Amino acid sequence: MIPRDKPSGSIENSAAQQEVVLSGVSKKFRRGSLALKDISMHVDKREFVSLLGPSGCGKSTLLRLVSGLTTATEGTVSVMGKSPAEVREQVSFIFQDATLLPWRTVEQNVGLGLELEHEKQATRKEKVAKMLELVGLTAVAERYPRQLSGGMKMRVSIARALASRPSMLLLDEPFAALDEMSRDRLNEELLRLYSEQQWTVMFVTHSVAEAVFLSTRIVILAPHPGRIAHVVPIDLPWPRTAETRLTMAYEEQVARVSRMLRSVQNASQNDFAGEAEQGGGA
């Protein structure tokens, strides 16, 4: 049983609790570029893991491998003990760019997954209304995507994914287009829902502060090719609220992860400079 003062992701690690397992995974694209090299990692059931790293380190590619949207060139990917394709209905993917149907209203876009699941109309309307309230879009429920800003479109995409009550969430920088206050509020609401719904979550972000606030663990990737540089457990008390960001412990964790990320970036830049110098002298 999980203690009440601990997050879902704090359960003891065992093979039975490993929801996502990547073993020796590499991904090479058709033109020959190597996006990921020899990735071996796991995500425990009901854990919240953020993927952090410089541009070009393969964070989004790794997420797409777990979702089944692309396949590994080498190695194996297992989700809930099966191939990603076999569990696709239990996984919601929130993309970096909103993917809305332009001929449907905000309300209809949010309810799309529930319609496909043949949810009763009354129940569907209640769930959709709750999701729209969560992301602050109740007032624009009848508008179409063309009438929304980029940030509002992303919030519709988030609400749609949450409405279907998935057991796993894969999120690719979903809050990047939002202003800081909206982003912080949605971070807090996401953690509240995570605690209630007991999801397993993999979350891509460029923000150290966001990763520290949300995560049970952070995986820092190095680029060219993408590979795991650090795995950082985040030891902050739960539940995490707006007050968490004001604590010394939070600031110390942000500083520690920032130093690690900076060292990865510096090493990458040095490697690139060395390769350029060698190429110039050839």
N, C-alpha and C positions, 0 to 999 in steps of 0.2 A: 504493500500500500504506500502511496506517495504522501509524505508528510505535507500538511496544509501550508506550512511556511516555506515550502520548496517549490520551484517550478516543475512542470511536467518533465522537462528535460533532465532533471537531476536523478532519475532512476538509475540503478546500477547497470553498468554496461555488461551485456552478455550477447551471444550470437542471436538468441531468441528476441532480444530487444532491438536489434539493428534493422531499422526500417529501410534504409538506403545503404547499399554496399557497392563501392566501386573498387575493382581490383585490376591494377596494372593498366589503367585506361589511357589510351592515346587517341588523339583525333587529328587526322591530316585531311585537309581540304583538297578538292580536285586539282587545284593549281599547284599543289605540292607543299603549301605552307603548313607547318605543324602548329596547331592551336594549343594542344594539350599533350603533355608527355608524362607517362607512367604515374597517373593519379591513382592513389590507393587511399581510400578514406571511408568512413561510415557515418551515418546520422542515426542516432537512436530514436526509437519510437517516442513521440511527443517532445522531441528536442527542437530548439530554435537555433539553427546554424546560419550565420551570415558569411557570405563570400566577399572578401575585400581584397583589393589590389589595384595596381595601375591599369590604365587602358591597355588592351592588348594581351592581358594575362589569361583570357579564356573563361571569365566568370560566367558570362551568358551562355557560352558553348557548353559548359559543364551542366548548367541548369537544363538546357535543351536535351542533353544526353539522358538526364534523369526523367524528363517528361516523355521521352520517346520521339521527340520531334526530329532528332537526328540520331545516328548510330555511331558507336565507337569503331575506329579503325583497328585498334587492338584492345584486348582486355574485356572485362565483363561488367555490366551494370545490372544490379538487382534492386527492385522496389517491392517491398512487402513480400519478399521471397519469390517474386515472379519477374518476368521481363516488363519493362516500362509500358509496352503496348497492352499488356494484359490487365493493367490496373488503371488505365487512363481515365475511366469514369470516376475513380475515387480521388483524382488529383485535379486541382484547379491551378492553372498557370495565368498569372497576371503579367502581361507583357510590359516592356518599357514604353511602348506606344499603345495608346488605346485602340482597340479593334472593335469598333461599334458598327452596327448596321445602320446606314444613313436613312433608310426609309422607316425606321422605328423610332418612337419617342424614347426619351430617357427611361420612363417607367417600363416601357415594353422591352428595351434592351436589358435592363436589370432583371426582368422576369423571364428572359429567354430560356435559361437553363431549367427553370422550374416548369415552363411549358413543355419542354422536351421530356421532362420526367413525369408529365401528366398530373402535375399538382392541381388540386381543386382551385377554382378561380378565387374563391373567398380567401382561402389560405394563402394563395399566391399573392394577392393584393396586400394582405397584412404583412407578409415577409418583405415584399418589395418596399412598402412604405417605411418599414423599420430600417432597411438598408439605406434608403434615400435620406432618412433623418440622420443616420450615423455619419454619412459623408457630406452632410450639409447641402443637399440638392433637392429638398422637398419642394421648394418654390419653382423649380424648373422641370418638374416631372413630365410636363406635356410638351416640352421643347424637343427639337430634333438635334442631332449631333452638329449640324452645320451652324446652329445658333449658340454653340458653346465654345468657351475658351479651351485651350489645350489642357489646362489644369482640371477643368470641370469634366472634360472627356475622360481623363484618367480616373477621376473619382467614380464616374459611372462604371468603368471597367472593374474597379475594385469592388464596388457594391454588387455587381453581377456575379463575380467569382465567389463572394462570401454567401450569397443567397442560396447557393446550391448545397451548402453545408458539406464541404469536402473533408476527407480525413487527412489530406496532405495539401499544403499550399506551397507553390513555387512562385516567387515574386522577383521580377527583374526590374529593380529601381522604380517601384511603383509610385513613390512619393517625390521623385526628383523635380517634377514640374510644379509642385505646390509651394506656396509661400511658407515661411518658417513656422508661423503659428498653426496653420492647417496641418502641416507635416507633423509637428509635435503632437497635436491633438489626435491625429490618426495613428501615430505610433502608440499612444496610450490606449486608444480604443482597440487597436490590433492586439495588444498584449492582454487586454481584458477578455477579448473574444478567444484568444489562444488559450487562456487559462480555463475558460468555460467549455470550449469545444474540444480541447485536447488534441489539436492538430499536431502533425509533424511539419516543420517549416524550414525551407531553404530560401534565403533572402539575399539578393545581390544588391550591393550599395557601394557608392564611392565615399560615403560619409562615415568617418570613424565614430563620431558622436552617436549617430543613429545605430550603428552596428553594436556599440557597447550597450546602449540603452535597451535594445531589443533581445540580445542574444544570450543563450547559454554557453555557446562557443563561437569563436570567430576563426575562420580558415583564411589565412593570408596567402595569396597566390603571387608568384613571381612571373614576369612575362618572358616571351621569346625563347623557348615556348613556355606556355603556361604550366606551372608546377607548384606544388605545395611548399611554401617557405616556412610558415609557422602555423601552429594550431594553438589558439589561446582560449583557455577556459575563462569565462567572465563570472567573477565571484562578487555579485552584488545581491543584497537582500530582495526578497519578493514579498508582496507585489511591488512592481516598479510604477511610480507615479511621477507627476510633474515635479514633486519634491525631490525625487531621486537625482535629477539633474543639478540640484543645488548642493549636493553632498560632496565632501572631500574625496570619499571613496570613488565616486563616479568620475570626478576630474582626474584622479590618479590613474584610473583604468584607461581613460581616453588618452592621457599623456603617454602611457606605456605602449598602447597599441599604435599610437601615432609614431613613436620612435621606431617600432618594428617596421611599420609601413615605409617610413622614410629610408630606413636602411636597405629595404628591398628596392626602392626606387633608385637610390644612389648606386647600388650594385648593378642594376640594370643599365643605367646611364653609362657607367664605367665600362661595362661589357660592350655596349654599343659603340662607345668612343674608341675602344681598343680595336674592334672589328673594322671601323671606318679607317683608322690609322694604318692597319695592316693592308686594307684594300687600296689605300692611297699610295702605299709604297711599292705595290706590286708592279 
